[in-house]
Amino acid sequence: MKDILQGIFDTWISEEVEDFSGVLSVAGDDGVIYSKAVGHRNIAEELPNTLDTAFAIASGTKLFTGLAVCKLINEGKLSLDAKLCDILAYDLGQIDKRVTVYQLLTHTSGVGDYVDEDAEDFDAQLQALYNKYPVQLWERLEYYLQMITPLAPKFEPNERFGYSNSGYVLLGLVVEAVSGISFQQFVKEKIIDPCGLLHTGFYRMDCLPQNAALGYIEHEETGQWRTNAYSLPIVGGADGGIYSCAADMDKLWRAIFANKILSKAMTEVIFKSHIITDEDEDTVESYGLGIYQYCEGDKKLYYIMGVDSGVGFISCYYPATKVVASSFCNIGYKGASLFFDELLEILG
């Protein structure tokens, strides 16, 4: 299998993304099957990426948020049908008072998103937002409320699936309100530390630890690579921005399926297909509580992914073979579509 995987990766890198910079990893129950580190975590100083380099994973963070919320449910401190307005003491503005924790987790709340990822002018919207709300001020989840609460709902609660970063920010605030500590601290104490994730954390952009990758964006006019320091919040929140590495993602998937974070019943709820997001006659894609499921015939995988300025990430779990496959990228957005077709055929 190692030779097959190496052939797939080498062909992909040489023919499709010659400037790929990051880490590719495939691991089974018995350890790493294939791994490869390419490019630099710091281009200016020519510091290479290594297999344990920590990369920003953008919306891959939503799995941690789903786990955090469900941890509180396991502890009897919260319920899926609890209404947001009954939990948060903030003025929620135009957010529908019927919105529940479950709807936020499944992206069916209809809450207006502070950046509409479906919009054609998404990049322009994002830059305008950063101009109005400088990224160095995005330290606490409360700060996001001024961007979210004035927005009209996109649709009625439970009407359909509509991906929402705002919804996951609100879930982070729910975690804080119920636990009495910051969302980031809760994730550290309840998920990161118990699972032994040594290179995972909500690192500040202006205070990255040793062996953490800078993200790079290509300048449209000069073609030079510049860091994403002014293109992302200074510290990650409940909708995205945590850092992690290949070994830690492998540990996390296995801890989840071994019911080390949640009860067996709650783990099953997280991975259940709660709403269909896309389907055709051959494939079905659905969403659980912070995680996607992709089925092609009798083959299945679970995955999380994130794309942002200077960030490309995907991590998949193939239940049939208990294999974890992950790609981390710190140049552009590359690496986010590698695993579906060819690896599902082999590992699913």
N, C-alpha and C positions, 0 to 999 in steps of 0.2 A: 504493500500500500504506500509505503514511503516514496518509492520511485514514481508511482503514479501521481501522487500529490506534488512531488517536486517538478514533474513534467508540466502539470497544470499551472503551477505558480510561475515557473520559469518562462513558459510561453506567454502567460498573461503579462508579466513584467516587461518582457522584451518586445512584445508586439503591440500592447495596448497602452501601457503607462510607463514609459521609459524613465520618467522622473519620479517614480514612486519612492516615497520616503516613509518608512515605518516598520511595522512588525507583522508577520504572518505566522500563525500558530495553529496546529491541530494536535489535540491530545485526547487519549482514551483513558479508560480506567487504570491502565498499567503505566501511564506516563506519556511523555511527548512523542508523537509520531513524526511530526515534521515541524520545524520552526526556522524562521529566517528573519534577520534584521537587516534593513537596507537604509541607506541615506544617513542624514545627520539630525540630531536633536538640536544642534546649534550650528547653523551654517557658517556664520562669521568666524567662529573659533574652531571649525572643523571637528566638532565632537560627534562621534558616530552614535546612531541609535544602537541599543543593545536589547537583548531579549527581555530584560527586566526594566527597560525605560518606561516611565509613566507618561501616558498620553491623555489629553482631554478627550472625553467620549461624548460630549454634547448631550443629545437626548437619550443616550444609553442610560443616563442618570434616572430616567423615569422608572426603571425597574427597581432601583433603590427606594424611590418614593412609594411605589406600590407595596414593597416589602415593609416599609416603615408604617404605612397606614394599616396594613393587615396585621402587623405586630401588635398595634394598639387594639385592634379588634380581638385578636387572640387573648389579650390581657383583660378583655371585658370592659375596656374604657371607651369603646367607640363601636358603631355599627355601620354597615354599608348603607342602610336606609336613613341614616341621620341627615338632617337638613343642614346645609352650610350656614344658614342664617341663625340656627340655634346654637352653633358652635363658636362662631367668630363674633367678637364684640365690635368689630369695625363697621363703619358705614359702608355698606356694600353697593351703594349707588344703584345702577341699572341691572345688577345681577338678579335674576329671577329667584324669588324667595322659595320656589319649589325645588331648586337644585339640591341634589343629594350627593353624598360621598361616592356612592356607586356610579352615578352619572359622570362625576369628575374623573374617576378612575378609568372609565370606558370611553371617554371623549364623546359622551352623548349629552352633555349638559347644555350645550348651546351658548355657553359663556363667550362673550366677545374676546377675541385674541389680540393681545397688544402688538403682535406682528402676525399678519395673515400670511401663512406660508403658501397658501394656494393662489395668492395674488400674483399677477404677471410682473408687477413692479415691486416685488418683495425686497430686493436689494436696496432700492431707493427708499422704501418705507423704513427699513432697518437703519439706514444711515441717518434718515431724518429723526428717528427716535433717539439715536445716540447723540445727535447734535442737541436735542432738547434735554435729554437726560444723560449727562456724561457718564461713561462706563465706570469711572472710578468711584461713583457714588452708589453703585449697585451692590451694597454690602449686606443688607438685611431684606428679608422677603416683604416686610411692610412697605418698602420703597416702591415695589411694583404696583401697589394698590392704586396709586394716582394715575397709572397708565391703563388699568383694567376696569375699575369701577365706573368710569364715565361711558364705557362702550355699551352700545345697544346689543342685546342678544343676537346671535346669528340665526338661531332657530329655537323652537320650543323644546324644553327639556325632554329627553328620551325620544325625540323625533327621528334622529339619524346619528351616524358617526360623523364627527367633525373635529379633526385633530386640533388640540388646544393646549398651547404652552401655558396660557393663563390659568386653565383648569388645574394644572399640576402645581403652579405657584400657590394657588388657593389650598391645595392639599398639603403643601408644606406648612402653610399657616395653620391648618387644622392640626397637624402633628405638634406644632409649637404650642397651640392653645391647650391641647389635651395633656401633653407631656410636661409642660412647664419649662422646657429648655429649647434652645435653638434647633431648627431642623437638622443642620449640619452636625451638631453635637449628638443628636439622637441617632442619626445614621452611623456615626462613629461608634457609639457605645453599644448599639443593638445589632449592628450588621458587620461593620468593618473589623472591629476588634475581635468579636467572638469567632469570626470566620478566618482570622489570621491573614487578612489582606494587607500585606506589608507595604505595598506601593500604591495604595488607593486612598484618596482624600480630596476634600474641597480646598485645594491649594489656591492661594492668592496669585494672581497674574504677576504681581510685583514682588513676590516672595516665593518663587518656585523652589522646591527642594532639589538636591543633587539628583542628576539623572532623570529629570523631567524634560519632556520635549517642548520646545517652543513651536507654536504653530505658524505657518507661513502662507501669505497670500501674494499672488503675482500682481504687480502693479500694471494696470492696463496700458499705460503709455510707455513706460521704460522697460517693462518685462522683468524688472528686478523683483526678487523675493523680499518682502518685508514682513515683520512679525505681526501677529494678530493682537498685540497688546492693547490697541485702541479700538478693537472690533468685537470684543466680548466683555461681558460683565467682569469686574475685577475679581469676584469670587462666585463660584457656581451656586445655583439654587436648586429648588425642587423640580424645575423643568429641564435642567441641564447644567453641565459644567464640571462634574466630578472628573478626577483623573484616575486612571487605573492602568494595569499592565496585563500581559497575556496570562501569566501564572495566576494572578489574582482573579481574573475572569473565570478561569478553569475551576479554581477553588469555590467561587461563588455559585456557579451552576451546580456543582456537586453537593455543596452544602444545602442548597434549596431542595434538590431532589432527595436528599437524605433526611429531609424534615428537621434540619438543625436550626433553622431560623423560625419556621412556622410549624404549626401542627400539620399532620398529614391532610386533614380535612381542609384546612385553610390553604395549603399548598395546591390542592386540587382546584380550589376556587380561583386562585390566581391564574392557573394555566387553562382553565375552561375557556372555550370559545364563546364569549359573551355577545359579540356582534360581528357580522360579516363586514369586512372593509373592501373586499374586491373578489370577484370570482368570474371564471369562464368555464367552458365545458371540461377543461382538464385540471384546473387548479382552484383552490379556495384559500383566501387569506382572511384571517380574523384577528380580533383583539381580545386579550384577557384583561388583567388588571396591571397594566404597565408593561405588557409583553405581547408580541405578535406570534401567531401560529400560521404556518404555511403548509398546505397539503397538496400533493400532486399524486393522484391515485391513492395507493395505500402507503405512500411515503410521506413522512411528516418531519418538520423541524420547528423549533421555537427560536425566536430571535429578537434581539434588541439592536437598535442602530442609532447613529447620530451623524448629522452633517451640519457643519457650521463654518465660519470663516477660519480656514487653516485646519479644519478637523474633518476626517472621514473615518467612520468606525462602524463595524458590525461584529456581533458575536452570536453564534448559533449553537444550539444544543440539538443533537440528533438522538432522540430517545431510543430508536431501534438498536443503535450501536454504542450508545452512551459516550459519544464523541463531542467534544467542544472545539469549534473552529472560530478563530477570531482574526480580524484585521484591524490594525491601528494605523492611521496615516496622519502626518503633520504637514503635508504640503498640498494645498488645494483641497479637493473633496474626494480624492481617489480612494478606492478600496472598498466602497460601500456596496457593490453589487457582485462581488466575486463569488460568493458561496452558493448561490441558489441552484443553478442548473447542474453544473458538473459534479459538485460535491454531494448534492442530494442524491444523484444517481448512484454514487459510490457508497455513501454513508447512511442514507435514509432507509 
